[in-house]
Amino acid sequence: MRRREFFTLVGGAAAWPLAAHAQQRQQPVIGFLNGVSFEGAFAAQQANGVRQGLKESGYIEGQNVAIEYRSADGQYDRLPALAADLVSRKVALIIAVGSTNSPQAARAATSTIPIVFAVGSDPVETGLVTNLRRPEANVTGVTFNLTVLAPKRLEIVREILPGKTSVGYLRNATNPFDTDASGLTRAAQSLGFELSVFGASTEGEFLSAFQSMAQQHITALIVSTDASFNAHRNLITALAAHHSIPTIYASRDFVLAGGLISYTVEVNSLHRQAGMYAGRILKGEKPANLPVVLPTKFELAVNLKIAKSLGLEIPPTLLARADEVIE
């Protein structure tokens, strides 16, 4: 082998790892900002849905896209620092889930990096976007818009407890973007219910809140859509059972954990849509041109075992509408 050919070969071989490293560096990085934990069944559904949407858009984690995960573990005051960290790492976009606090923190941290949210609240009412069809600036996503389900949950209360009017609402006292209370208040007034609001975010506060409900003779309870409550679902359902309070939840996971009824949207498809939006943005589309996705499928789950323990007879008309009945 000639000397020139040898050095050309050696030089080329030395360049291979550099080229591979350069390709790796060019791989887009997504920031995944979660207001709650990445652990547990619900968090797994969130992440799997997003990854599925990315995959359908041509992006597979670890192959042609990287994901930086950041979790506030339900401590919403940590979100601004986590969002700022993702911005400092110059991520290509931020996916924000697990309460409206996540995209709000991301939005405050950057006006240029695209943000895709998946939240339960009304994004117009909370100020994330000004228009659902034409989101402005760098923010778009999907909303479960669980606030609009408030009247439906109250109607379920009326079906299972005709004549009862004292209803409680359990919210996260640390969440400034909880829009359920206002929607429930309006719905309660129109339906003739008396609504009492109870705030809690820690074990001790949940215990105190349920004691107050018992003292006030609350006849039914509606639990907030706040994602952080998922981590406390065993405690909440146990307290509802202990105090014999029929309770309506915003997640099927609560019914599986021993809750009475849940009425909510099908969340997996919406997280998948968030992943698809992220893929479209990585390919060059602008968030402002992607309308906010609204829910189209709703799910009703009923736990007959819990109903029996509470001495409730679930109306056949309600059971006929249920997507899932636990015997």
Number of C-alpha atoms within 10 A of each C-alpha: 5 7 8 8 10 11 11 12 12 10 11 11 11 11 12 11 11 11 11 11 11 11 11 15 10 11 14 16 21 22 25 24 27 31 27 25 21 20 11 10 11 20 19 13 17 23 19 16 22 27 23 21 24 24 17 15 18 14 22 17 13 10 9 14 19 17 18 13 14 20 22 20 17 23 15 22 14 15 25 19 14 23 27 16 15 24 19 11 11 14 19 19 24 28 26 28 28 28 25 30 23 29 31 21 22 29 22 11 19 17 12 13 19 24 28 28 32 32 27 26 24 24 27 12 11 16 12 21 21 14 15 21 14 15 22 18 18 19 27 33 32 26 24 26 21 22 20 16 20 24 18 15 24 21 16 17 23 16 14 17 17 10 10 15 19 17 23 24 22 24 22 21 13 14 19 11 18 22 24 23 18 12 15 24 19 14 21 20 11 10 14 11 20 14 22 16 16 19 17 18 18 13 12 9 14 20 14 15 18 23 14 13 23 15 9 12 14 23 18 24 25 24 21 24 26 25 24 21 24 22 18 16 20 17 17 24 21 15 17 20 19 11 15 17 22 25 25 25 24 27 27 22 17 24 26 18 15 20 29 28 30 27 24 24 23 17 23 16 19 26 28 25 23 30 30 25 30 30 24 18 20 20 11 8 13 18 24 19 16 19 18 24 19 14 16 10 12 13 17 21 27 25 21 19 16 20 19 13 11 16 11 14 11 16 11 9 9 14 15 10 12 16 12 17 16 14 10
